[in-house]
Amino acid sequence: MDVLSKDQRHKNMAAIHSANTKPEMIVRKYLFAHGFRYRLNHPRLPGRPDIVLRKYRTCIFINGCFWHGHEGCKYYVIPKSNTEFWTRKITRNIERDKRVQQELARMGWHCMTIWECELKPKKREQTLLALEYTLNHIYLKDHTVSYSFDEEEKPLMAAEESEDTYHTLKK
């Protein structure tokens, strides 16, 4: 049985906002301070990702452990009252999250999910460093330039002169 009355529980749940949450603000401030520029809740992308980094073709979702059903997390506990409703709601959220990320992947976007519990003080630094590392790795992988040389032609070295230049200088 729930400790709070039905009205108290309703007020508590209704007071929880979906935008500009503390976990979102932590990630946004870190990214901006480290030179990453982003857009918030891009309306043209499926699921309106929390953070969109176009340069990196990456969408970041910052999920609350309860609302998105983070399995094995101490913050994901189904309330004892109205259990059926909450189970259905969270299951729908999980299914929607998977569907949205699959759509984005088909469109060529990288998707990352950061869980609320990963931004708690004990894990925060490690999570944010891993995020930065992953974004840089994605950028380098997507922007690698491949060079091709004609195998029969010997490429010139930077400090080396061609034979034509050498003969011109001798004359």
PyRosetta script that sets phi, psi and omega in degrees:
from pyrosetta import init, pose_from_sequence

init()
pose = pose_from_sequence("MDVLSKDQRHKNMAAIHSANTKPEMIVRKYLFAHGFRYRLNHPRLPGRPDIVLRKYRTCIFINGCFWHGHEGCKYYVIPKSNTEFWTRKITRNIERDKRVQQELARMGWHCMTIWECELKPKKREQTLLALEYTLNHIYLKDHTVSYSFDEEEKPLMAAEESEDTYHTLKK")
pose.set_psi(1, 142.4)
pose.set_omega(1, -178.7)
pose.set_phi(2, -74.7)
pose.set_psi(2, 143.1)
pose.set_omega(2, -180.0)
pose.set_phi(3, -72.5)
pose.set_psi(3, -33.4)
pose.set_omega(3, -178.1)
pose.set_phi(4, -90.6)
pose.set_psi(4, 154.7)
pose.set_omega(4, 175.5)
pose.set_phi(5, -72.6)
pose.set_psi(5, 167.9)
pose.set_omega(5, -178.9)
pose.set_phi(6, -59.9)
pose.set_psi(6, -42.1)
pose.set_omega(6, 179.5)
pose.set_phi(7, -66.9)
pose.set_psi(7, -40.8)
pose.set_omega(7, 178.7)
pose.set_phi(8, -64.2)
pose.set_psi(8, -43.4)
pose.set_omega(8, 179.0)
pose.set_phi(9, -62.6)
pose.set_psi(9, -42.8)
pose.set_omega(9, 179.4)
pose.set_phi(10, -59.9)
pose.set_psi(10, -44.8)
pose.set_omega(10, 180.0)
pose.set_phi(11, -64.3)
pose.set_psi(11, -40.9)
pose.set_omega(11, 179.0)
pose.set_phi(12, -61.9)
pose.set_psi(12, -48.2)
pose.set_omega(12, -176.9)
pose.set_phi(13, -69.0)
pose.set_psi(13, -36.4)
pose.set_omega(13, -179.9)
pose.set_phi(14, -69.5)
pose.set_psi(14, -24.0)
pose.set_omega(14, -178.1)
pose.set_phi(15, -78.8)
pose.set_psi(15, -10.2)
pose.set_omega(15, -178.9)
pose.set_phi(16, -82.0)
pose.set_psi(16, 123.3)
pose.set_omega(16, -177.1)
pose.set_phi(17, -95.0)
pose.set_psi(17, 159.2)
pose.set_omega(17, -178.7)
pose.set_phi(18, -102.0)
pose.set_psi(18, -11.9)
pose.set_omega(18, -178.9)
pose.set_phi(19, -122.3)
pose.set_psi(19, 152.5)
pose.set_omega(19, 179.1)
pose.set_phi(20, 56.3)
pose.set_psi(20, 40.3)
pose.set_omega(20, 178.1)
pose.set_phi(21, -76.0)
pose.set_psi(21, 165.3)
pose.set_omega(21, -179.4)
pose.set_phi(22, -59.4)
pose.set_psi(22, -46.0)
pose.set_omega(22, 177.2)
pose.set_phi(23, -59.3)
pose.set_psi(23, -40.0)
pose.set_omega(23, 177.9)
pose.set_phi(24, -62.2)
pose.set_psi(24, -44.8)
pose.set_omega(24, -177.9)
pose.set_phi(25, -64.3)
pose.set_psi(25, -36.2)
pose.set_omega(25, 178.0)
pose.set_phi(26, -61.3)
pose.set_psi(26, -47.8)
pose.set_omega(26, -178.2)
pose.set_phi(27, -67.5)
pose.set_psi(27, -43.9)
pose.set_omega(27, -178.7)
pose.set_phi(28, -62.0)
pose.set_psi(28, -44.3)
pose.set_omega(28, 179.5)
pose.set_phi(29, -63.9)
pose.set_psi(29, -40.1)
pose.set_omega(29, 179.3)
pose.set_phi(30, -64.2)
pose.set_psi(30, -48.5)
pose.set_omega(30, -178.8)
pose.set_phi(31, -59.6)
pose.set_psi(31, -47.1)
pose.set_omega(31, -177.6)
pose.set_phi(32, -63.9)
pose.set_psi(32, -41.9)
pose.set_omega(32, -179.7)
pose.set_phi(33, -65.0)
pose.set_psi(33, -23.7)
pose.set_omega(33, -179.3)
pose.set_phi(34, -102.7)
pose.set_psi(34, 18.4)
pose.set_omega(34, 171.3)
pose.set_phi(35, 86.8)
pose.set_psi(35, 6.9)
pose.set_omega(35, 178.5)
pose.set_phi(36, -88.7)
pose.set_psi(36, 131.7)
pose.set_omega(36, 177.4)
pose.set_phi(37, -109.8)
pose.set_psi(37, 140.3)
pose.set_omega(37, -170.7)
pose.set_phi(38, -145.6)
pose.set_psi(38, 172.6)
pose.set_omega(38, 175.5)
pose.set_phi(39, -124.7)
pose.set_psi(39, 147.0)
pose.set_omega(39, -178.5)
pose.set_phi(40, -99.6)
pose.set_psi(40, 137.7)
pose.set_omega(40, 172.0)
pose.set_phi(41, 43.9)
pose.set_psi(41, 58.1)
pose.set_omega(41, -177.3)
pose.set_phi(42, -56.8)
pose.set_psi(42, 118.0)
pose.set_omega(42, -173.5)
pose.set_phi(43, -70.2)
pose.set_psi(43, -21.0)
pose.set_omega(43, -177.4)
pose.set_phi(44, -88.1)
pose.set_psi(44, -7.6)
pose.set_omega(44, -179.7)
pose.set_phi(45, -98.4)
pose.set_psi(45, 144.2)
pose.set_omega(45, 178.7)
pose.set_phi(46, -58.3)
pose.set_psi(46, 136.4)
pose.set_omega(46, 176.7)
pose.set_phi(47, 79.1)
pose.set_psi(47, -3.0)
pose.set_omega(47, -178.0)
pose.set_phi(48, 42.7)
pose.set_psi(48, 70.4)
pose.set_omega(48, -176.7)
pose.set_phi(49, -52.7)
pose.set_psi(49, 148.9)
pose.set_omega(49, -178.5)
pose.set_phi(50, -60.5)
pose.set_psi(50, -44.5)
pose.set_omega(50, -179.5)
pose.set_phi(51, -134.9)
pose.set_psi(51, 132.7)
pose.set_omega(51, 179.0)
pose.set_phi(52, -123.6)
pose.set_psi(52, 122.2)
pose.set_omega(52, 176.6)
pose.set_phi(53, -109.2)
pose.set_psi(53, 96.6)
pose.set_omega(53, -174.9)
pose.set_phi(54, -63.4)
pose.set_psi(54, -39.5)
pose.set_omega(54, -178.7)
pose.set_phi(55, -59.3)
pose.set_psi(55, -31.7)
pose.set_omega(55, -177.5)
pose.set_phi(56, -102.0)
pose.set_psi(56, 0.5)
pose.set_omega(56, -175.9)
pose.set_phi(57, 47.8)
pose.set_psi(57, 47.7)
pose.set_omega(57, -175.3)
pose.set_phi(58, -128.7)
pose.set_psi(58, 136.5)
pose.set_omega(58, 173.7)
pose.set_phi(59, -112.6)
pose.set_psi(59, 134.2)
pose.set_omega(59, 178.8)
pose.set_phi(60, -115.7)
pose.set_psi(60, 126.6)
pose.set_omega(60, 174.8)
pose.set_phi(61, -107.2)
pose.set_psi(61, 128.4)
pose.set_omega(61, 177.4)
pose.set_phi(62, -109.7)
pose.set_psi(62, 105.7)
pose.set_omega(62, -171.0)
pose.set_phi(63, -102.9)
pose.set_psi(63, 137.5)
pose.set_omega(63, 170.4)
pose.set_phi(64, -75.1)
pose.set_psi(64, 134.1)
pose.set_omega(64, -175.7)
pose.set_phi(65, -59.6)
pose.set_psi(65, -40.5)
pose.set_omega(65, -179.8)
pose.set_phi(66, -69.4)
pose.set_psi(66, -51.0)
pose.set_omega(66, -172.2)
pose.set_phi(67, -68.0)
pose.set_psi(67, -26.2)
pose.set_omega(67, -176.7)
pose.set_phi(68, -113.7)
pose.set_psi(68, 11.4)
pose.set_omega(68, 171.6)
pose.set_phi(69, 63.9)
pose.set_psi(69, 56.6)
pose.set_omega(69, 180.0)
pose.set_phi(70, -74.4)
pose.set_psi(70, 99.1)
pose.set_omega(70, -177.0)
pose.set_phi(71, -59.5)
pose.set_psi(71, 138.3)
pose.set_omega(71, 177.3)
pose.set_phi(72, 78.7)
pose.set_psi(72, 4.7)
pose.set_omega(72, -177.7)
pose.set_phi(73, -99.1)
pose.set_psi(73, 141.1)
pose.set_omega(73, -178.9)
pose.set_phi(74, -70.0)
pose.set_psi(74, -16.1)
pose.set_omega(74, 179.6)
pose.set_phi(75, -87.6)
pose.set_psi(75, -7.1)
pose.set_omega(75, 178.4)
pose.set_phi(76, -101.0)
pose.set_psi(76, 90.1)
pose.set_omega(76, 178.4)
pose.set_phi(77, -130.3)
pose.set_psi(77, 122.8)
pose.set_omega(77, 178.9)
pose.set_phi(78, -69.5)
pose.set_psi(78, 131.3)
pose.set_omega(78, 178.4)
pose.set_phi(79, -59.0)
pose.set_psi(79, 150.4)
pose.set_omega(79, -178.2)
pose.set_phi(80, -76.9)
pose.set_psi(80, -19.4)
pose.set_omega(80, 175.8)
pose.set_phi(81, -101.3)
pose.set_psi(81, 143.7)
pose.set_omega(81, 178.0)
pose.set_phi(82, 57.0)
pose.set_psi(82, 41.0)
pose.set_omega(82, -175.1)
pose.set_phi(83, -57.4)
pose.set_psi(83, -42.8)
pose.set_omega(83, -178.2)
pose.set_phi(84, -60.6)
pose.set_psi(84, -44.7)
pose.set_omega(84, 179.0)
pose.set_phi(85, -59.1)
pose.set_psi(85, -49.5)
pose.set_omega(85, -176.3)
pose.set_phi(86, -66.8)
pose.set_psi(86, -36.7)
pose.set_omega(86, 178.3)
pose.set_phi(87, -63.2)
pose.set_psi(87, -46.5)
pose.set_omega(87, 178.6)
pose.set_phi(88, -62.1)
pose.set_psi(88, -45.1)
pose.set_omega(88, -177.3)
pose.set_phi(89, -61.5)
pose.set_psi(89, -47.8)
pose.set_omega(89, -177.7)
pose.set_phi(90, -68.7)
pose.set_psi(90, -36.3)
pose.set_omega(90, 176.3)
pose.set_phi(91, -62.5)
pose.set_psi(91, -42.6)
pose.set_omega(91, 177.0)
pose.set_phi(92, -61.9)
pose.set_psi(92, -41.0)
pose.set_omega(92, 178.6)
pose.set_phi(93, -61.6)
pose.set_psi(93, -43.6)
pose.set_omega(93, -179.9)
pose.set_phi(94, -62.9)
pose.set_psi(94, -45.0)
pose.set_omega(94, 179.8)
pose.set_phi(95, -63.5)
pose.set_psi(95, -42.3)
pose.set_omega(95, 178.5)
pose.set_phi(96, -62.7)
pose.set_psi(96, -43.3)
pose.set_omega(96, 179.5)
pose.set_phi(97, -58.3)
pose.set_psi(97, -44.7)
pose.set_omega(97, 179.6)
pose.set_phi(98, -63.7)
pose.set_psi(98, -44.8)
pose.set_omega(98, -178.8)
pose.set_phi(99, -62.3)
pose.set_psi(99, -44.6)
pose.set_omega(99, -179.2)
pose.set_phi(100, -63.6)
pose.set_psi(100, -44.0)
pose.set_omega(100, -179.3)
pose.set_phi(101, -67.1)
pose.set_psi(101, -33.8)
pose.set_omega(101, 176.0)
pose.set_phi(102, -66.7)
pose.set_psi(102, -41.3)
pose.set_omega(102, 177.7)
pose.set_phi(103, -61.2)
pose.set_psi(103, -45.6)
pose.set_omega(103, -180.0)
pose.set_phi(104, -63.1)
pose.set_psi(104, -40.5)
pose.set_omega(104, 178.9)
pose.set_phi(105, -63.1)
pose.set_psi(105, -40.7)
pose.set_omega(105, 177.5)
pose.set_phi(106, -63.5)
pose.set_psi(106, -28.3)
pose.set_omega(106, 178.9)
pose.set_phi(107, -83.8)
pose.set_psi(107, -2.0)
pose.set_omega(107, 177.7)
pose.set_phi(108, 93.3)
pose.set_psi(108, 14.9)
pose.set_omega(108, 179.8)
pose.set_phi(109, -95.9)
pose.set_psi(109, 143.9)
pose.set_omega(109, 170.9)
pose.set_phi(110, -85.7)
pose.set_psi(110, 139.6)
pose.set_omega(110, 179.4)
pose.set_phi(111, -119.6)
pose.set_psi(111, 135.0)
pose.set_omega(111, 177.0)
pose.set_phi(112, -128.9)
pose.set_psi(112, 141.8)
pose.set_omega(112, 176.1)
pose.set_phi(113, -120.1)
pose.set_psi(113, 127.8)
pose.set_omega(113, 175.0)
pose.set_phi(114, -113.9)
pose.set_psi(114, 125.8)
pose.set_omega(114, -178.5)
pose.set_phi(115, -89.2)
pose.set_psi(115, 147.1)
pose.set_omega(115, 179.0)
pose.set_phi(116, -51.7)
pose.set_psi(116, -42.9)
pose.set_omega(116, -177.5)
pose.set_phi(117, -66.6)
pose.set_psi(117, -23.5)
pose.set_omega(117, 179.0)
pose.set_phi(118, -76.1)
pose.set_psi(118, -10.6)
pose.set_omega(118, -179.7)
pose.set_phi(119, -106.0)
pose.set_psi(119, 9.0)
pose.set_omega(119, 173.5)
pose.set_phi(120, -68.6)
pose.set_psi(120, 153.9)
pose.set_omega(120, -172.6)
pose.set_phi(121, -49.4)
pose.set_psi(121, -36.4)
pose.set_omega(121, -177.4)
pose.set_phi(122, -67.5)
pose.set_psi(122, -34.2)
pose.set_omega(122, -175.9)
pose.set_phi(123, -107.0)
pose.set_psi(123, -7.5)
pose.set_omega(123, -170.5)
pose.set_phi(124, -55.9)
pose.set_psi(124, -53.0)
pose.set_omega(124, -176.1)
pose.set_phi(125, -59.8)
pose.set_psi(125, -44.7)
pose.set_omega(125, 179.7)
pose.set_phi(126, -62.2)
pose.set_psi(126, -42.0)
pose.set_omega(126, 179.9)
pose.set_phi(127, -64.7)
pose.set_psi(127, -45.5)
pose.set_omega(127, -177.4)
pose.set_phi(128, -69.1)
pose.set_psi(128, -37.2)
pose.set_omega(128, 175.8)
pose.set_phi(129, -65.2)
pose.set_psi(129, -40.2)
pose.set_omega(129, 177.8)
pose.set_phi(130, -64.4)
pose.set_psi(130, -38.1)
pose.set_omega(130, 177.0)
pose.set_phi(131, -61.7)
pose.set_psi(131, -48.5)
pose.set_omega(131, 179.8)
pose.set_phi(132, -61.2)
pose.set_psi(132, -44.9)
pose.set_omega(132, 179.0)
pose.set_phi(133, -59.9)
pose.set_psi(133, -45.8)
pose.set_omega(133, -178.6)
pose.set_phi(134, -63.6)
pose.set_psi(134, -43.6)
pose.set_omega(134, 179.5)
pose.set_phi(135, -62.6)
pose.set_psi(135, -43.0)
pose.set_omega(135, 178.4)
pose.set_phi(136, -65.2)
pose.set_psi(136, -38.6)
pose.set_omega(136, 178.4)
pose.set_phi(137, -64.4)
pose.set_psi(137, -43.0)
pose.set_omega(137, 177.5)
pose.set_phi(138, -60.4)
pose.set_psi(138, -45.5)
pose.set_omega(138, -178.4)
pose.set_phi(139, -61.7)
pose.set_psi(139, -47.1)
pose.set_omega(139, -178.9)
pose.set_phi(140, -64.1)
pose.set_psi(140, -40.1)
pose.set_omega(140, -179.5)
pose.set_phi(141, -66.7)
pose.set_psi(141, -42.1)
pose.set_omega(141, -178.3)
pose.set_phi(142, -75.3)
pose.set_psi(142, -22.4)
pose.set_omega(142, -175.5)
pose.set_phi(143, -113.4)
pose.set_psi(143, 22.7)
pose.set_omega(143, 178.0)
pose.set_phi(144, -72.2)
pose.set_psi(144, 131.7)
pose.set_omega(144, 179.4)
pose.set_phi(145, -97.2)
pose.set_psi(145, 129.9)
pose.set_omega(145, 177.2)
pose.set_phi(146, -105.3)
pose.set_psi(146, 131.7)
pose.set_omega(146, -179.7)
pose.set_phi(147, -104.1)
pose.set_psi(147, 143.4)
pose.set_omega(147, 175.2)
pose.set_phi(148, -127.1)
pose.set_psi(148, 138.8)
pose.set_omega(148, -180.0)
pose.set_phi(149, -121.1)
pose.set_psi(149, 149.4)
pose.set_omega(149, 171.6)
pose.set_phi(150, -73.0)
pose.set_psi(150, 119.7)
pose.set_omega(150, -173.4)
pose.set_phi(151, -64.3)
pose.set_psi(151, -26.1)
pose.set_omega(151, -179.5)
pose.set_phi(152, -79.0)
pose.set_psi(152, -28.1)
pose.set_omega(152, -178.2)
pose.set_phi(153, -90.5)
pose.set_psi(153, 128.7)
pose.set_omega(153, 179.8)
pose.set_phi(154, -79.8)
pose.set_psi(154, 122.9)
pose.set_omega(154, -179.3)
pose.set_phi(155, -71.2)
pose.set_psi(155, 147.7)
pose.set_omega(155, 178.7)
pose.set_phi(156, -79.3)
pose.set_psi(156, 147.3)
pose.set_omega(156, 174.4)
pose.set_phi(157, -89.0)
pose.set_psi(157, 158.8)
pose.set_omega(157, -175.2)
pose.set_phi(158, -61.4)
pose.set_psi(158, -38.1)
pose.set_omega(158, -176.2)
pose.set_phi(159, -97.9)
pose.set_psi(159, 6.4)
pose.set_omega(159, -175.3)
pose.set_phi(160, -100.6)
pose.set_psi(160, 139.7)
pose.set_omega(160, 177.9)
pose.set_phi(161, -95.4)
pose.set_psi(161, 151.5)
pose.set_omega(161, 177.1)
pose.set_phi(162, -76.8)
pose.set_psi(162, 164.4)
pose.set_omega(162, -179.3)
pose.set_phi(163, -63.5)
pose.set_psi(163, -35.6)
pose.set_omega(163, 178.9)
pose.set_phi(164, -61.6)
pose.set_psi(164, -43.1)
pose.set_omega(164, 179.8)
pose.set_phi(165, -65.5)
pose.set_psi(165, -39.4)
pose.set_omega(165, -178.5)
pose.set_phi(166, -63.9)
pose.set_psi(166, -45.1)
pose.set_omega(166, 179.9)
pose.set_phi(167, -67.8)
pose.set_psi(167, -34.9)
pose.set_omega(167, 179.1)
pose.set_phi(168, -65.2)
pose.set_psi(168, -41.9)
pose.set_omega(168, -178.7)
pose.set_phi(169, -68.4)
pose.set_psi(169, -30.6)
pose.set_omega(169, -178.2)
pose.set_phi(170, -70.5)
pose.set_psi(170, -29.3)
pose.set_omega(170, -175.7)
pose.set_phi(171, -74.5)
pose.dump_pdb("model.pdb")
